[in-house]
Amino acid sequence: MESEIYFYDERNPFTYNNRMGKYKKEKEIHFIKEFCSNNKFNILDVGGGCGRISLPLHNLGHKLVMLEPNRAGVEIAMKNGINSICNNTSVLLN
């Protein structure tokens, strides 16, 4: 699975590993810090991908659970330090 690059991974040159992708991530993190740093929330990140949004929220001290059905996204998020991940969406659909 390591040879496959996940679509939303920061290493993917077609999505986030380019000038526009880096600019977008910078703006997302700025928004998160500006509007989500004063209070601590319990957050469910549905479709969290590889944790691009979850990781900054987690680092700000929010309690976070990320839901992601794609195994590649889950593996990247876990490598990046997101521990509360559910990738079994069939449990939620029944």
C-alpha positions as CSV (number, residue, x, y, z in Angstrom):
1,M,0.0,0.0,0.0
2,E,3.0,2.3,0.6
3,S,3.7,2.5,-3.2
4,E,0.2,3.8,-3.8
5,I,-0.2,7.6,-3.2
6,Y,-3.5,8.5,-1.6
7,F,-5.4,11.2,-3.6
8,Y,-5.6,13.7,-0.7
9,D,-2.1,12.9,0.7
10,E,0.2,15.9,1.0
11,R,2.8,13.9,-1.0
12,N,0.6,13.7,-4.0
13,P,1.9,16.2,-6.6
14,F,-1.6,16.4,-8.3
15,T,-3.4,17.5,-5.2
16,Y,-1.4,19.0,-2.2
17,N,2.3,18.6,-3.0
18,N,2.3,21.6,-5.3
19,R,2.1,25.4,-4.9
20,M,-1.7,25.6,-4.9
21,G,-2.1,22.7,-2.6
22,K,0.4,24.1,-0.1
23,Y,-1.4,27.5,-0.2
24,K,-4.7,25.8,0.4
25,K,-3.4,23.9,3.4
26,E,-1.9,27.1,4.8
27,K,-5.3,28.8,4.5
28,E,-7.1,25.9,6.1
29,I,-4.7,25.8,9.0
30,H,-5.0,29.5,9.5
31,F,-8.8,29.3,9.5
32,I,-8.7,26.4,12.0
33,K,-6.4,28.3,14.4
34,E,-8.4,31.5,14.1
35,F,-11.8,30.1,14.7
36,C,-11.2,26.8,16.7
37,S,-8.5,27.6,19.2
38,N,-10.4,29.4,21.9
39,N,-12.7,26.6,22.9
40,K,-12.2,22.9,23.0
41,F,-14.7,20.8,21.1
42,N,-15.6,17.1,20.6
43,I,-15.3,16.7,16.9
44,L,-16.3,13.9,14.5
45,D,-14.5,14.3,11.2
46,V,-16.5,12.3,8.7
47,G,-14.5,11.5,5.6
48,G,-11.3,12.7,7.3
49,G,-9.0,11.3,4.6
50,C,-5.4,11.3,5.7
51,G,-6.0,13.7,8.6
52,R,-5.2,17.0,6.8
53,I,-7.9,18.8,8.8
54,S,-8.0,16.5,11.8
55,L,-4.3,16.8,12.7
56,P,-4.3,20.6,13.3
57,L,-7.5,20.2,15.3
58,H,-6.0,17.4,17.4
59,N,-2.9,19.5,18.0
60,L,-5.0,22.3,19.3
61,G,-6.4,20.0,22.0
62,H,-9.8,19.1,20.6
63,K,-11.1,15.6,21.3
64,L,-11.4,14.1,17.9
65,V,-12.7,10.9,16.2
66,M,-12.0,10.6,12.5
67,L,-14.1,8.4,10.3
68,E,-12.5,7.3,7.0
69,P,-13.4,4.2,4.9
70,N,-10.3,4.3,2.7
71,R,-7.5,2.2,4.2
72,A,-4.7,4.3,2.6
73,G,-6.1,7.4,4.2
74,V,-6.3,5.7,7.6
75,E,-2.8,4.5,7.4
76,I,-1.4,7.9,6.5
77,A,-3.5,9.5,9.3
78,M,-2.2,7.0,11.8
79,K,1.4,7.7,10.7
80,N,0.7,11.4,11.2
81,G,-0.4,10.9,14.8
82,I,-4.2,10.6,14.6
83,N,-5.1,7.7,16.9
84,S,-8.9,7.8,17.1
85,I,-9.9,6.5,13.7
86,C,-12.8,4.3,12.6
87,N,-12.6,2.8,9.1
88,N,-15.5,0.3,9.5
89,T,-18.4,2.4,8.1
90,S,-20.6,-0.6,7.7
91,V,-21.2,-0.5,11.5
92,L,-22.7,3.0,11.1
93,L,-24.8,2.1,8.0
94,N,-26.7,-0.9,9.7
